[in-house]
């Protein structure tokens, strides 16, 4: 299992467009990907779940990845988050 934290820097937080793109990135991997924020943990492959986190600017997003392609998934998610959120 791989884990990392990311602080949301986007002024709007995780809103519809980047949430949809994040889900697309997550769905590209077979590993189980979980996002945690504000005391909630959700499946990163489900749009409604990601939106339900209510992650605003400055919030700490915890990402955990478990599975056969966890290394590649972590790298892709980390890159996506730093470039978009």
PDB file as gemmi writes it, atoms N, CA and C in Angstrom:
CRYST1    1.000    1.000    1.000  90.00  90.00  90.00 P 1                      
ATOM      1  N   UNK A   1       0.842  -1.189   0.000  1.00  0.00           N  
ATOM      2  CA  UNK A   1       0.000   0.000   0.000  1.00  0.00           C  
ATOM      3  C   UNK A   1       0.878   1.241   0.000  1.00  0.00           C  
ATOM      4  N   UNK A   2       0.510   2.193  -0.837  1.00  0.00           N  
ATOM      5  CA  UNK A   2       1.211   3.472  -0.930  1.00  0.00           C  
ATOM      6  C   UNK A   2       0.255   4.560  -0.465  1.00  0.00           C  
ATOM      7  N   UNK A   3       0.804   5.565   0.229  1.00  0.00           N  
ATOM      8  CA  UNK A   3      -0.005   6.693   0.701  1.00  0.00           C  
ATOM      9  C   UNK A   3       0.765   7.988   0.505  1.00  0.00           C  
ATOM     10  N   UNK A   4       0.005   9.054   0.274  1.00  0.00           N  
ATOM     11  CA  UNK A   4       0.606  10.387   0.276  1.00  0.00           C  
ATOM     12  C   UNK A   4      -0.494  11.400   0.584  1.00  0.00           C  
ATOM     13  N   UNK A   5      -0.077  12.573   1.018  1.00  0.00           N  
ATOM     14  CA  UNK A   5      -1.006  13.661   1.326  1.00  0.00           C  
ATOM     15  C   UNK A   5      -0.763  14.809   0.356  1.00  0.00           C  
ATOM     16  N   UNK A   6      -1.831  15.534   0.066  1.00  0.00           N  
ATOM     17  CA  UNK A   6      -1.735  16.688  -0.815  1.00  0.00           C  
ATOM     18  C   UNK A   6      -2.640  17.787  -0.273  1.00  0.00           C  
ATOM     19  N   UNK A   7      -2.130  19.006  -0.202  1.00  0.00           N  
ATOM     20  CA  UNK A   7      -2.928  20.147   0.244  1.00  0.00           C  
ATOM     21  C   UNK A   7      -3.530  20.833  -0.980  1.00  0.00           C  
ATOM     22  N   UNK A   8      -4.857  20.949  -1.001  1.00  0.00           N  
ATOM     23  CA  UNK A   8      -5.573  21.557  -2.117  1.00  0.00           C  
ATOM     24  C   UNK A   8      -5.194  23.035  -2.207  1.00  0.00           C  
ATOM     25  N   UNK A   9      -4.723  23.465  -3.384  1.00  0.00           N  
ATOM     26  CA  UNK A   9      -4.327  24.863  -3.567  1.00  0.00           C  
ATOM     27  C   UNK A   9      -5.301  25.634  -4.455  1.00  0.00           C  
ATOM     28  N   UNK A  10      -6.139  24.927  -5.214  1.00  0.00           N  
ATOM     29  CA  UNK A  10      -7.109  25.586  -6.093  1.00  0.00           C  
ATOM     30  C   UNK A  10      -8.092  26.397  -5.259  1.00  0.00           C  
ATOM     31  N   UNK A  11      -8.352  27.626  -5.652  1.00  0.00           N  
ATOM     32  CA  UNK A  11      -9.247  28.518  -4.906  1.00  0.00           C  
ATOM     33  C   UNK A  11     -10.661  27.956  -4.773  1.00  0.00           C  
ATOM     34  N   UNK A  12     -11.090  27.135  -5.727  1.00  0.00           N  
ATOM     35  CA  UNK A  12     -12.434  26.559  -5.686  1.00  0.00           C  
ATOM     36  C   UNK A  12     -12.468  25.177  -5.044  1.00  0.00           C  
ATOM     37  N   UNK A  13     -11.319  24.639  -4.687  1.00  0.00           N  
ATOM     38  CA  UNK A  13     -11.266  23.295  -4.119  1.00  0.00           C  
ATOM     39  C   UNK A  13     -11.565  22.259  -5.189  1.00  0.00           C  
ATOM     40  N   UNK A  14     -12.039  21.086  -4.770  1.00  0.00           N  
ATOM     41  CA  UNK A  14     -12.385  20.045  -5.743  1.00  0.00           C  
ATOM     42  C   UNK A  14     -13.815  20.308  -6.207  1.00  0.00           C  
ATOM     43  N   UNK A  15     -13.943  20.838  -7.411  1.00  0.00           N  
ATOM     44  CA  UNK A  15     -15.272  21.086  -7.978  1.00  0.00           C  
ATOM     45  C   UNK A  15     -15.471  20.131  -9.149  1.00  0.00           C  
ATOM     46  N   UNK A  16     -16.568  20.247  -9.867  1.00  0.00           N  
ATOM     47  CA  UNK A  16     -16.995  19.250 -10.849  1.00  0.00           C  
ATOM     48  C   UNK A  16     -15.957  18.892 -11.909  1.00  0.00           C  
ATOM     49  N   UNK A  17     -15.386  19.874 -12.572  1.00  0.00           N  
ATOM     50  CA  UNK A  17     -14.460  19.568 -13.663  1.00  0.00           C  
ATOM     51  C   UNK A  17     -13.240  18.780 -13.194  1.00  0.00           C  
ATOM     52  N   UNK A  18     -12.490  19.291 -12.193  1.00  0.00           N  
ATOM     53  CA  UNK A  18     -11.322  18.511 -11.774  1.00  0.00           C  
ATOM     54  C   UNK A  18     -11.695  17.191 -11.095  1.00  0.00           C  
ATOM     55  N   UNK A  19     -12.853  17.139 -10.456  1.00  0.00           N  
ATOM     56  CA  UNK A  19     -13.282  15.873  -9.843  1.00  0.00           C  
ATOM     57  C   UNK A  19     -13.493  14.822 -10.922  1.00  0.00           C  
ATOM     58  N   UNK A  20     -14.117  15.209 -12.024  1.00  0.00           N  
ATOM     59  CA  UNK A  20     -14.338  14.290 -13.133  1.00  0.00           C  
ATOM     60  C   UNK A  20     -13.035  13.816 -13.738  1.00  0.00           C  
ATOM     61  N   UNK A  21     -12.081  14.727 -13.878  1.00  0.00           N  
ATOM     62  CA  UNK A  21     -10.783  14.369 -14.429  1.00  0.00           C  
ATOM     63  C   UNK A  21     -10.012  13.463 -13.472  1.00  0.00           C  
ATOM     64  N   UNK A  22     -10.126  13.729 -12.179  1.00  0.00           N  
ATOM     65  CA  UNK A  22      -9.476  12.894 -11.169  1.00  0.00           C  
ATOM     66  C   UNK A  22     -10.024  11.466 -11.218  1.00  0.00           C  
ATOM     67  N   UNK A  23     -11.331  11.341 -11.343  1.00  0.00           N  
ATOM     68  CA  UNK A  23     -11.971  10.027 -11.436  1.00  0.00           C  
ATOM     69  C   UNK A  23     -11.476   9.288 -12.687  1.00  0.00           C  
ATOM     70  N   UNK A  24     -11.337   9.994 -13.798  1.00  0.00           N  
ATOM     71  CA  UNK A  24     -10.831   9.366 -15.032  1.00  0.00           C  
ATOM     72  C   UNK A  24      -9.423   8.821 -14.824  1.00  0.00           C  
ATOM     73  N   UNK A  25      -8.573   9.590 -14.159  1.00  0.00           N  
ATOM     74  CA  UNK A  25      -7.207   9.131 -13.886  1.00  0.00           C  
ATOM     75  C   UNK A  25      -7.262   7.881 -13.005  1.00  0.00           C  
ATOM     76  N   UNK A  26      -8.064   7.925 -11.944  1.00  0.00           N  
ATOM     77  CA  UNK A  26      -8.162   6.794 -11.013  1.00  0.00           C  
ATOM     78  C   UNK A  26      -8.690   5.537 -11.701  1.00  0.00           C  
ATOM     79  N   UNK A  27      -9.656   5.700 -12.579  1.00  0.00           N  
ATOM     80  CA  UNK A  27     -10.243   4.546 -13.270  1.00  0.00           C  
ATOM     81  C   UNK A  27      -9.265   3.878 -14.230  1.00  0.00           C  
ATOM     82  N   UNK A  28      -8.187   4.547 -14.560  1.00  0.00           N  
ATOM     83  CA  UNK A  28      -7.185   3.981 -15.441  1.00  0.00           C  
ATOM     84  C   UNK A  28      -6.299   2.935 -14.774  1.00  0.00           C  
ATOM     85  N   UNK A  29      -6.514   2.687 -13.489  1.00  0.00           N  
ATOM     86  CA  UNK A  29      -5.696   1.738 -12.736  1.00  0.00           C  
ATOM     87  C   UNK A  29      -6.574   0.686 -12.070  1.00  0.00           C  
ATOM     88  N   UNK A  30      -6.017  -0.508 -11.916  1.00  0.00           N  
ATOM     89  CA  UNK A  30      -6.778  -1.587 -11.288  1.00  0.00           C  
ATOM     90  C   UNK A  30      -6.715  -1.522  -9.765  1.00  0.00           C  
ATOM     91  N   UNK A  31      -5.771  -0.788  -9.216  1.00  0.00           N  
ATOM     92  CA  UNK A  31      -5.621  -0.675  -7.767  1.00  0.00           C  
ATOM     93  C   UNK A  31      -6.839  -0.011  -7.123  1.00  0.00           C  
ATOM     94  N   UNK A  32      -7.049  -0.331  -5.855  1.00  0.00           N  
ATOM     95  CA  UNK A  32      -8.085   0.340  -5.078  1.00  0.00           C  
ATOM     96  C   UNK A  32      -7.511   1.685  -4.637  1.00  0.00           C  
ATOM     97  N   UNK A  33      -8.216   2.769  -4.964  1.00  0.00           N  
ATOM     98  CA  UNK A  33      -7.736   4.112  -4.648  1.00  0.00           C  
ATOM     99  C   UNK A  33      -8.758   4.804  -3.746  1.00  0.00           C  
ATOM    100  N   UNK A  34      -8.286   5.243  -2.594  1.00  0.00           N  
ATOM    101  CA  UNK A  34      -9.153   5.879  -1.605  1.00  0.00           C  
ATOM    102  C   UNK A  34      -8.668   7.298  -1.334  1.00  0.00           C  
ATOM    103  N   UNK A  35      -9.624   8.228  -1.277  1.00  0.00           N  
ATOM    104  CA  UNK A  35      -9.325   9.613  -0.926  1.00  0.00           C  
ATOM    105  C   UNK A  35      -9.931   9.912   0.430  1.00  0.00           C  
ATOM    106  N   UNK A  36      -9.204  10.621   1.260  1.00  0.00           N  
ATOM    107  CA  UNK A  36      -9.712  11.011   2.572  1.00  0.00           C  
ATOM    108  C   UNK A  36      -9.579  12.506   2.775  1.00  0.00           C  
ATOM    109  N   UNK A  37     -10.620  13.106   3.346  1.00  0.00           N  
ATOM    110  CA  UNK A  37     -10.599  14.542   3.624  1.00  0.00           C  
ATOM    111  C   UNK A  37     -11.744  14.856   4.587  1.00  0.00           C  
ATOM    112  N   UNK A  38     -11.506  15.746   5.507  1.00  0.00           N  
ATOM    113  CA  UNK A  38     -12.547  16.187   6.450  1.00  0.00           C  
ATOM    114  C   UNK A  38     -13.192  15.012   7.189  1.00  0.00           C  
ATOM    115  N   UNK A  39     -12.407  14.006   7.526  1.00  0.00           N  
ATOM    116  CA  UNK A  39     -12.928  12.874   8.289  1.00  0.00           C  
ATOM    117  C   UNK A  39     -13.690  11.841   7.473  1.00  0.00           C  
ATOM    118  N   UNK A  40     -13.729  11.990   6.156  1.00  0.00           N  
ATOM    119  CA  UNK A  40     -14.418  11.041   5.286  1.00  0.00           C  
ATOM    120  C   UNK A  40     -13.407  10.329   4.407  1.00  0.00           C  
ATOM    121  N   UNK A  41     -13.711   9.084   4.059  1.00  0.00           N  
ATOM    122  CA  UNK A  41     -12.905   8.343   3.091  1.00  0.00           C  
ATOM    123  C   UNK A  41     -13.829   7.830   2.009  1.00  0.00           C  
ATOM    124  N   UNK A  42     -13.418   8.030   0.741  1.00  0.00           N  
ATOM    125  CA  UNK A  42     -14.271   7.635  -0.386  1.00  0.00           C  
ATOM    126  C   UNK A  42     -13.462   6.945  -1.476  1.00  0.00           C  
ATOM    127  N   UNK A  43     -14.177   6.240  -2.345  1.00  0.00           N  
ATOM    128  CA  UNK A  43     -13.596   5.585  -3.514  1.00  0.00           C  
ATOM    129  C   UNK A  43     -13.309   6.659  -4.566  1.00  0.00           C  
ATOM    130  N   UNK A  44     -12.048   6.759  -4.999  1.00  0.00           N  
ATOM    131  CA  UNK A  44     -11.647   7.787  -5.962  1.00  0.00           C  
ATOM    132  C   UNK A  44     -12.183   7.526  -7.366  1.00  0.00           C  
ATOM    133  N   UNK A  45     -12.799   6.378  -7.582  1.00  0.00           N  
ATOM    134  CA  UNK A  45     -13.319   6.040  -8.908  1.00  0.00           C  
ATOM    135  C   UNK A  45     -14.803   6.373  -9.050  1.00  0.00           C  
ATOM    136  N   UNK A  46     -15.358   7.036  -8.040  1.00  0.00           N  
ATOM    137  CA  UNK A  46     -16.780   7.394  -8.066  1.00  0.00           C  
ATOM    138  C   UNK A  46     -16.940   8.905  -7.939  1.00  0.00           C  
ATOM    139  N   UNK A  47     -17.452   9.523  -8.986  1.00  0.00           N  
ATOM    140  CA  UNK A  47     -17.575  10.984  -9.076  1.00  0.00           C  
ATOM    141  C   UNK A  47     -18.350  11.579  -7.893  1.00  0.00           C  
ATOM    142  N   UNK A  48     -19.504  11.017  -7.599  1.00  0.00           N  
ATOM    143  CA  UNK A  48     -20.334  11.555  -6.508  1.00  0.00           C  
ATOM    144  C   UNK A  48     -19.594  11.472  -5.170  1.00  0.00           C  
ATOM    145  N   UNK A  49     -18.872  10.392  -4.974  1.00  0.00           N  
ATOM    146  CA  UNK A  49     -18.106  10.232  -3.737  1.00  0.00           C  
ATOM    147  C   UNK A  49     -17.021  11.293  -3.616  1.00  0.00           C  
ATOM    148  N   UNK A  50     -16.305  11.526  -4.700  1.00  0.00           N  
ATOM    149  CA  UNK A  50     -15.231  12.527  -4.688  1.00  0.00           C  
ATOM    150  C   UNK A  50     -15.812  13.916  -4.397  1.00  0.00           C  
ATOM    151  N   UNK A  51     -16.928  14.233  -5.029  1.00  0.00           N  
ATOM    152  CA  UNK A  51     -17.577  15.531  -4.801  1.00  0.00           C  
ATOM    153  C   UNK A  51     -18.069  15.663  -3.358  1.00  0.00           C  
ATOM    154  N   UNK A  52     -18.491  14.543  -2.760  1.00  0.00           N  
ATOM    155  CA  UNK A  52     -19.038  14.578  -1.401  1.00  0.00           C  
ATOM    156  C   UNK A  52     -17.990  14.909  -0.345  1.00  0.00           C  
ATOM    157  N   UNK A  53     -16.711  14.836  -0.704  1.00  0.00           N  
ATOM    158  CA  UNK A  53     -15.663  15.179   0.256  1.00  0.00           C  
ATOM    159  C   UNK A  53     -15.729  16.648   0.662  1.00  0.00           C  
ATOM    160  N   UNK A  54     -16.184  17.497  -0.240  1.00  0.00           N  
ATOM    161  CA  UNK A  54     -16.257  18.929   0.059  1.00  0.00           C  
ATOM    162  C   UNK A  54     -14.887  19.531   0.320  1.00  0.00           C  
ATOM    163  N   UNK A  55     -13.867  19.062  -0.400  1.00  0.00           N  
ATOM    164  CA  UNK A  55     -12.493  19.527  -0.186  1.00  0.00           C  
ATOM    165  C   UNK A  55     -12.325  20.948  -0.726  1.00  0.00           C  
ATOM    166  N   UNK A  56     -12.052  21.865   0.154  1.00  0.00           N  
ATOM    167  CA  UNK A  56     -11.857  23.277  -0.192  1.00  0.00           C  
ATOM    168  C   UNK A  56     -10.367  23.613  -0.224  1.00  0.00           C  
ATOM    169  N   UNK A  57     -10.057  24.814  -0.653  1.00  0.00           N  
ATOM    170  CA  UNK A  57      -8.672  25.273  -0.672  1.00  0.00           C  
ATOM    171  C   UNK A  57      -8.078  25.167   0.728  1.00  0.00           C  
ATOM    172  N   UNK A  58      -6.877  24.624   0.825  1.00  0.00           N  
ATOM    173  CA  UNK A  58      -6.202  24.471   2.111  1.00  0.00           C  
ATOM    174  C   UNK A  58      -6.473  23.150   2.797  1.00  0.00           C  
ATOM    175  N   UNK A  59      -7.441  22.370   2.303  1.00  0.00           N  
ATOM    176  CA  UNK A  59      -7.768  21.083   2.907  1.00  0.00           C  
ATOM    177  C   UNK A  59      -6.685  20.060   2.592  1.00  0.00           C  
ATOM    178  N   UNK A  60      -6.428  19.165   3.529  1.00  0.00           N  
ATOM    179  CA  UNK A  60      -5.454  18.104   3.334  1.00  0.00           C  
ATOM    180  C   UNK A  60      -6.167  16.877   2.781  1.00  0.00           C  
ATOM    181  N   UNK A  61      -5.749  16.445   1.612  1.00  0.00           N  
ATOM    182  CA  UNK A  61      -6.324  15.286   0.935  1.00  0.00           C  
ATOM    183  C   UNK A  61      -5.363  14.117   1.117  1.00  0.00           C  
ATOM    184  N   UNK A  62      -5.846  13.031   1.709  1.00  0.00           N  
ATOM    185  CA  UNK A  62      -5.028  11.833   1.890  1.00  0.00           C  
ATOM    186  C   UNK A  62      -5.373  10.845   0.790  1.00  0.00           C  
ATOM    187  N   UNK A  63      -4.358  10.346   0.116  1.00  0.00           N  
ATOM    188  CA  UNK A  63      -4.551   9.401  -0.987  1.00  0.00           C  
ATOM    189  C   UNK A  63      -3.891   8.086  -0.603  1.00  0.00           C  
ATOM    190  N   UNK A  64      -4.644   6.985  -0.679  1.00  0.00           N  
ATOM    191  CA  UNK A  64      -4.040   5.675  -0.453  1.00  0.00           C  
ATOM    192  C   UNK A  64      -4.387   4.771  -1.624  1.00  0.00           C  
ATOM    193  N   UNK A  65      -3.383   4.029  -2.060  1.00  0.00           N  
ATOM    194  CA  UNK A  65      -3.504   3.177  -3.235  1.00  0.00           C  
ATOM    195  C   UNK A  65      -3.000   1.785  -2.871  1.00  0.00           C  
ATOM    196  N   UNK A  66      -3.817   0.781  -3.200  1.00  0.00           N  
ATOM    197  CA  UNK A  66      -3.419  -0.593  -2.903  1.00  0.00           C  
ATOM    198  C   UNK A  66      -3.748  -1.485  -4.086  1.00  0.00           C  
ATOM    199  N   UNK A  67      -2.719  -2.163  -4.606  1.00  0.00           N  
ATOM    200  CA  UNK A  67      -2.938  -3.057  -5.724  1.00  0.00           C  
ATOM    201  C   UNK A  67      -1.675  -3.251  -6.537  1.00  0.00           C  
ATOM    202  N   UNK A  68      -1.815  -3.986  -7.628  1.00  0.00           N  
ATOM    203  CA  UNK A  68      -0.648  -4.365  -8.421  1.00  0.00           C  
ATOM    204  C   UNK A  68       0.009  -3.207  -9.161  1.00  0.00           C  
ATOM    205  N   UNK A  69      -0.747  -2.153  -9.459  1.00  0.00           N  
ATOM    206  CA  UNK A  69      -0.156  -1.007 -10.164  1.00  0.00           C  
ATOM    207  C   UNK A  69      -0.126   0.246  -9.288  1.00  0.00           C  
ATOM    208  N   UNK A  70       0.065   0.032  -7.977  1.00  0.00           N  
ATOM    209  CA  UNK A  70       0.011   1.152  -7.032  1.00  0.00           C  
ATOM    210  C   UNK A  70       1.095   2.200  -7.258  1.00  0.00           C  
ATOM    211  N   UNK A  71       2.286   1.775  -7.652  1.00  0.00           N  
ATOM    212  CA  UNK A  71       3.371   2.737  -7.908  1.00  0.00           C  
ATOM    213  C   UNK A  71       2.976   3.719  -9.013  1.00  0.00           C  
ATOM    214  N   UNK A  72       2.543   3.173 -10.145  1.00  0.00           N  
ATOM    215  CA  UNK A  72       2.162   4.012 -11.285  1.00  0.00           C  
ATOM    216  C   UNK A  72       0.949   4.871 -10.944  1.00  0.00           C  
ATOM    217  N   UNK A  73      -0.005   4.311 -10.206  1.00  0.00           N  
ATOM    218  CA  UNK A  73      -1.207   5.057  -9.824  1.00  0.00           C  
ATOM    219  C   UNK A  73      -0.843   6.234  -8.926  1.00  0.00           C  
ATOM    220  N   UNK A  74       0.035   6.012  -7.969  1.00  0.00           N  
ATOM    221  CA  UNK A  74       0.462   7.096  -7.072  1.00  0.00           C  
ATOM    222  C   UNK A  74       1.138   8.219  -7.851  1.00  0.00           C  
ATOM    223  N   UNK A  75       2.012   7.844  -8.764  1.00  0.00           N  
ATOM    224  CA  UNK A  75       2.705   8.851  -9.561  1.00  0.00           C  
ATOM    225  C   UNK A  75       1.724   9.657 -10.411  1.00  0.00           C  
ATOM    226  N   UNK A  76       0.777   8.968 -11.042  1.00  0.00           N  
ATOM    227  CA  UNK A  76      -0.191   9.650 -11.902  1.00  0.00           C  
ATOM    228  C   UNK A  76      -1.101  10.562 -11.086  1.00  0.00           C  
ATOM    229  N   UNK A  77      -1.566  10.099  -9.938  1.00  0.00           N  
ATOM    230  CA  UNK A  77      -2.451  10.915  -9.097  1.00  0.00           C  
ATOM    231  C   UNK A  77      -1.714  12.113  -8.518  1.00  0.00           C  
ATOM    232  N   UNK A  78      -0.496  11.894  -8.069  1.00  0.00           N  
ATOM    233  CA  UNK A  78       0.302  12.992  -7.525  1.00  0.00           C  
ATOM    234  C   UNK A  78       0.536  14.063  -8.585  1.00  0.00           C  
ATOM    235  N   UNK A  79       0.862  13.622  -9.781  1.00  0.00           N  
ATOM    236  CA  UNK A  79       1.090  14.547 -10.891  1.00  0.00           C  
ATOM    237  C   UNK A  79      -0.197  15.302 -11.238  1.00  0.00           C  
ATOM    238  N   UNK A  80      -1.320  14.581 -11.282  1.00  0.00           N  
ATOM    239  CA  UNK A  80      -2.596  15.226 -11.589  1.00  0.00           C  
ATOM    240  C   UNK A  80      -2.947  16.278 -10.530  1.00  0.00           C  
ATOM    241  N   UNK A  81      -2.839  15.898  -9.271  1.00  0.00           N  
ATOM    242  CA  UNK A  81      -3.201  16.827  -8.187  1.00  0.00           C  
ATOM    243  C   UNK A  81      -2.342  18.083  -8.219  1.00  0.00           C  
ATOM    244  N   UNK A  82      -1.030  17.926  -8.363  1.00  0.00           N  
ATOM    245  CA  UNK A  82      -0.167  19.104  -8.357  1.00  0.00           C  
ATOM    246  C   UNK A  82      -0.379  19.992  -9.576  1.00  0.00           C  
ATOM    247  N   UNK A  83      -0.832  19.417 -10.665  1.00  0.00           N  
ATOM    248  CA  UNK A  83      -1.054  20.196 -11.876  1.00  0.00           C  
ATOM    249  C   UNK A  83      -2.437  20.804 -11.984  1.00  0.00           C  
ATOM    250  N   UNK A  84      -3.402  20.285 -11.218  1.00  0.00           N  
ATOM    251  CA  UNK A  84      -4.789  20.722 -11.379  1.00  0.00           C  
ATOM    252  C   UNK A  84      -5.480  21.208 -10.123  1.00  0.00           C  
ATOM    253  N   UNK A  85      -5.000  20.833  -8.983  1.00  0.00           N  
ATOM    254  CA  UNK A  85      -5.678  21.228  -7.747  1.00  0.00           C  
ATOM    255  C   UNK A  85      -4.688  21.813  -6.749  1.00  0.00           C  
TER     256      UNK A  85                                                      
END                                                                             
